[in-house]
Amino acid sequence: MRACVTLLLASCLCLAQQTQNPSPMVEHTRPHPRLEKPASPLPGRHEKLIAGTLFIPQNLVGRKSLPLFVHFHGGDWLPELAAAKTGMAVISVQTGSGSGTYAKQFSDHELFGKMLREASEKSGVTFSSITLTAWSAGHGAIREILAVPEYYAKVEKVLLIDGMHTGYDGGKPGPLESSLEPDHLEIFLQFARDAAAGRKTMLITHSEIFPGTFASTTETADWLLGRLAIPRKPLLKPGPIGTQQLSEARQGKFRLIGYAGNSAPDHVDQFHSLSAYLVWMR
């Protein structure tokens, strides 16, 4: 189990070259049900793009206008299942491990625009809205995309699934409350402010995993809420895929949810909840 934790949590690296201190915890109380991977690709239209793969579910093929979400990290079959369940098109981008890998890829600030144009040209579809979603390390791509004013204006919604990280000021945590490096968080703060004001929509989820070598999603969530001056409220209730919700913060179209769990299965639970999160953001 410890090897599994190491492998999965390494995908969260804020910088690809950083070492990882995995959570030593193993949790057996809650079930960790999983969606079943289809034996064959889902029916519909698949188009390889300059980055990622476009999927349009079979029942949506032929439509000239569709909402689109672009998902980063974790493979393509779960995002494609979510697209089929929510009536959306999806571009799935799987680049590698570490958020630095995604950040480097989309530091080419023309890439995202090229990807969208190619998807539209190959499918003959105009995308009526654009949502960016990421699990774990995929947040590095969203950070780079939103840094481009043209793309920021186009993106209506952002979903960060247990994957908003940054470094520690001084390179290490604590000893009590840690000071975080803000550079990788400022663009998310800007989007969150717009969401709280009703101009955008944003959902952030986090676990209780403490990586050690870089800031946890709990710490970055607290940093964000502190600057937004939005209180976090304790809220105990079951979430999707067997998750246990512990807290919530809301204002306008901004929502942040904290879940129990500091093991690798808890991290993966949230990825398998992608469809539910997309529905909540409607």
Residue pairs with C-beta under 8 A, 6 or more apart in sequence:
1 26
1 263
1 264
2 22
2 24
2 26
4 264
5 22
5 23
5 24
5 263
5 264
6 20
6 22
7 264
8 264
8 267
8 268
9 20
9 22
9 23
9 209
9 211
9 264
9 267
10 20
10 22
10 97
10 98
11 73
11 97
11 98
11 136
11 137
12 99
12 136
12 137
12 163
12 165
12 209
12 211
12 214
12 267
13 20
13 97
13 98
13 99
13 100
13 137
13 165
13 214
14 99
14 100
14 165
14 166
14 167
14 184
14 214
14 215
15 98
15 99
15 100
15 167
15 214
16 97
16 98
16 99
16 100
16 101
16 104
17 98
17 100
18 98
18 213
18 214
19 213
20 211
20 212
20 213
21 211
21 212
21 213
22 211
22 264
23 209
23 210
23 211
23 262
23 263
23 264
25 262
25 263
26 263
27 261
27 262
27 263
27 265
27 266
30 242
30 243
30 244
30 260
30 261
31 242
32 241
32 242
32 265
32 266
32 268
32 269
33 241
33 242
33 272
34 241
34 268
34 272
35 78
35 81
35 241
35 272
37 77
38 77
38 81
41 80
42 55
42 57
42 58
42 77
42 80
42 81
42 84
43 57
43 58
44 55
44 56
44 57
44 58
44 60
44 61
44 80
44 84
45 54
45 55
45 56
45 58
45 61
45 123
46 53
46 54
46 55
47 53
47 54
47 119
47 122
47 123
49 91
49 115
49 118
49 119
49 122
50 111
50 114
50 115
50 118
51 93
51 95
51 105
51 111
51 115
52 70
52 91
52 92
52 93
52 94
52 115
53 76
53 91
53 92
54 89
54 90
54 91
54 119
54 122
54 123
55 76
55 79
55 80
55 83
55 89
55 90
55 91
55 92
56 66
56 83
56 89
56 123
56 125
57 80
57 83
57 84
57 87
57 89
60 66
60 87
60 89
63 125
64 124
64 125
64 126
65 125
65 126
65 127
65 128
66 88
66 89
66 125
66 126
66 127
66 128
67 87
67 88
67 89
67 127
67 128
67 129
67 131
68 88
68 89
68 90
68 91
68 119
68 127
68 128
68 129
68 130
68 131
69 79
69 82
69 83
69 88
69 89
69 90
69 91
69 130
69 131
69 132
69 133
69 157
69 159
69 278
70 90
70 91
70 93
70 115
70 130
70 131
70 132
70 133
71 79
71 82
71 90
71 91
71 92
71 93
71 133
71 134
71 135
71 138
71 274
72 93
72 94
72 95
72 102
72 132
72 133
72 134
72 135
72 138
72 139
72 140
72 141
72 142
73 93
73 94
73 95
73 102
73 134
73 135
73 136
73 137
73 138
73 141
73 163
74 94
74 135
74 136
74 138
74 271
75 92
75 94
76 92
76 94
78 271
78 272
78 274
79 90
79 92
79 133
79 274
80 90
80 92
81 275
82 88
82 90
82 274
82 275
82 278
83 89
83 90
85 275
86 275
86 278
86 279
88 131
88 278
89 119
89 123
89 125
89 127
91 115
91 119
93 102
93 138
93 141
95 101
95 102
95 105
95 141
96 102
97 137
98 137
98 140
99 137
99 138
99 139
99 140
99 143
99 163
99 165
100 140
101 137
101 140
102 134
102 137
102 138
102 139
102 140
102 141
102 144
103 140
103 141
103 143
103 144
105 111
105 141
106 112
106 140
106 141
106 144
106 145
107 144
109 144
109 147
109 148
112 145
112 148
112 151
113 150
113 151
116 127
116 130
119 125
119 127
120 126
120 127
129 156
129 157
130 154
130 155
130 156
130 157
131 155
131 156
131 157
131 158
131 159
131 278
131 281
132 142
132 145
132 146
132 155
132 157
132 158
132 159
133 158
133 159
133 160
133 161
133 274
133 277
133 278
134 141
134 142
134 159
134 160
134 161
134 163
135 161
135 162
135 163
135 270
135 271
135 274
136 161
136 162
136 163
136 267
136 271
137 163
138 163
139 160
139 163
139 164
139 165
142 158
142 160
143 184
143 187
143 188
145 151
145 155
146 152
146 155
146 158
146 187
146 188
146 190
146 191
147 187
152 191
155 200
156 200
156 201
157 200
157 201
157 202
157 203
157 281
158 188
158 191
158 195
158 200
158 201
158 202
158 203
159 202
159 203
159 204
159 277
159 278
159 281
160 188
160 202
160 203
160 204
160 205
161 205
161 270
161 271
161 273
161 274
161 277
162 205
162 206
162 207
162 209
162 217
162 259
162 267
162 270
162 271
163 217
164 185
164 188
164 204
164 206
164 217
164 220
164 221
164 224
165 184
165 211
165 214
165 215
165 216
165 217
165 220
166 180
166 181
166 182
166 183
166 184
166 185
166 214
166 215
166 220
167 180
167 181
167 184
167 214
167 215
168 178
168 179
168 180
168 181
168 214
168 215
169 178
169 179
169 180
169 181
170 179
173 212
173 215
178 215
178 219
180 215
180 219
180 220
180 223
181 215
182 223
185 220
185 223
185 224
188 204
188 224
189 224
189 227
189 228
191 200
191 202
192 202
192 204
192 224
192 228
192 254
193 228
194 200
194 202
195 201
195 202
195 252
195 253
195 254
196 228
196 230
196 251
196 252
196 253
196 254
197 252
198 252
198 253
199 253
200 253
201 253
201 254
201 281
202 253
202 254
202 255
203 255
203 256
203 257
203 277
203 280
203 281
204 221
204 224
204 255
204 256
204 257
205 256
205 257
205 258
205 259
205 270
205 273
205 277
206 216
206 217
206 218
206 220
206 221
206 256
206 257
206 258
206 259
207 217
207 218
207 259
207 260
207 261
207 262
207 266
207 267
207 270
208 216
208 218
208 258
208 259
208 260
208 261
208 262
208 266
209 216
209 217
209 218
209 261
209 262
209 263
209 266
209 267
210 216
210 218
210 262
215 223
218 258
221 232
221 256
221 258
222 232
224 256
225 231
225 232
225 249
225 256
228 251
228 254
230 249
230 250
230 251
230 254
230 256
231 249
232 247
232 248
232 249
232 256
232 258
233 247
233 248
233 249
234 246
234 247
235 245
235 246
235 247
235 248
236 244
236 245
236 246
237 245
238 244
238 245
239 245
239 257
239 259
239 273
239 276
240 272
240 273
240 276
240 277
241 269
241 270
241 272
241 273
241 276
242 269
243 259
243 260
243 261
243 266
243 269
243 270
243 273
244 259
244 260
244 261
245 257
245 258
245 259
245 260
246 258
246 259
246 260
247 257
247 258
248 255
248 256
248 257
248 258
249 255
249 256
250 256
255 280
259 266
259 269
259 270
260 266
261 267
261 269
